[in-house]
Every structure is written in structure tokens, then in C-alpha cells.
């Protein structure tokens, strides 16, 4: 390898490397944990994934918003308090998850 090609490799070795935000999650596990914390599925300490349970009447859990169960979609949407441009939307089933979109 000539000196010129060595210089080129060293100078442009990091030219195409993507710059990432140090606050962004670096792995899929970190991203899932961050999303679970944001939705309230994980304890504040973050030490337990399965330590939470649905709040509300579990036998009538047809709609879920956060950690709460609701019997009707209307009750769950009222608890969601979606702001004006967004609407309440149910996704999935058994129980359906509500979100503001």
C-alpha cells in the first residue's frame, strides 16, 4: 500500500459514517424499553418488564389505554383526552389498544 492510498484511507475512513445522537437508544432492546416507559408499561425503576397489571375490571377489559382497562370504546376515548386535531383510534383486539392519532 502506498503512502498516498494510506492517507486516503485514514482521511476518508469516517467520511460516510452516520452521526447518531448519544441520547438515542443504540439497540432494539433499549428502544423497546424506552417506548414501554413512555407508555407506562414499565415500573419507574425500569427493573421489571412483567411487574405491572391492567388496572380496572380485568374481566371486562375490551379496550386498553395505558394501563387501564375499559368496557366500552367511548369510556376509553374519554380517558385518553385526545387534543383537537387528533382523534381516538382503536387498534387490534383482545383487548384493543387505544391511541390518539
C-alpha positions in Angstrom: 0.0 0.0 0.0 1.4 3.3 -1.0 1.6 6.3 1.3 -1.0 8.1 -0.8 -3.5 5.4 -0.5 -2.9 5.0 3.2 -3.5 8.7 3.7 -6.8 8.5 1.7 -8.0 5.6 3.8 -7.2 7.3 7.0 -8.6 10.7 5.9 -11.9 9.4 4.5 -12.4 6.4 6.8 -15.1 8.2 8.7 -16.5 10.3 5.8 -19.5 8.1 5.3 -20.1 7.1 9.0 -23.6 8.2 10.2 -23.7 10.6 13.1 -26.0 9.3 15.8 -27.4 11.2 18.8 -25.9 9.9 22.0 -29.3 10.1 23.7 -30.9 7.8 21.2 -31.2 4.1 22.0 -28.4 2.1 20.4 -30.1 -1.3 20.4 -33.6 -2.7 19.8 -33.9 -3.7 23.5 -33.1 -0.1 24.6 -35.7 1.3 22.1 -38.4 -1.1 23.4 -37.6 -0.2 27.0 -37.8 3.5 26.2 -41.2 3.0 24.4 -42.5 0.9 27.3 -41.5 3.6 29.8 -43.2 6.3 27.6 -46.5 4.3 27.5 -46.4 3.5 31.2 -45.9 -0.3 30.8 -42.8 -0.4 32.9 -42.2 0.5 36.6 -40.4 3.8 37.2 -37.3 1.9 38.1 -37.4 0.0 34.9 -36.2 -3.2 36.6 -39.2 -5.4 35.8 -40.9 -5.9 32.4 -43.7 -8.0 33.7 -44.4 -6.4 37.1 -47.4 -4.4 36.1 -51.0 -5.4 35.6 -54.0 -3.8 34.0 -55.9 -1.5 36.3 -59.7 -1.7 36.2 -62.1 -4.6 35.8 -60.0 -7.2 34.1 -63.0 -9.5 33.2 -64.5 -6.6 31.2 -61.2 -5.5 29.6 -62.2 -4.8 25.9 -60.2 -1.6 25.4 -56.9 -0.6 26.9 -55.4 2.9 27.2 -52.1 3.0 29.0 -52.5 0.5 31.9 -56.3 0.9 32.4 -59.0 -1.4 31.1 -62.3 -0.2 29.8 -65.5 -1.9 28.9 -66.5 0.5 26.1 -64.6 2.3 23.5 -66.3 5.6 24.4 -65.1 5.4 28.0 -61.6 4.6 26.9 -61.6 7.6 24.5 -62.8 9.9 27.2 -60.0 8.8 29.4 -57.5 9.4 26.6 -58.3 13.1 26.4 -57.2 13.5 22.8 -56.4 17.1 21.7 -58.5 18.8 18.9 -56.7 17.8 15.7 -56.2 14.2 16.9 -58.9 11.5 17.2 -59.2 8.4 19.4 -58.3 5.3 17.4 -58.6 1.6 18.5 -56.0 -0.8 17.1 -56.0 -4.6 17.4 -58.2 -6.7 19.6 -58.4 -8.8 22.7 -58.1 -6.1 24.2 -57.9 -3.3 21.6 -55.2 -0.6 22.3 -56.3 3.0 22.0 -54.2 5.9 20.9 -54.6 9.5 19.8 -53.9 9.9 16.1 
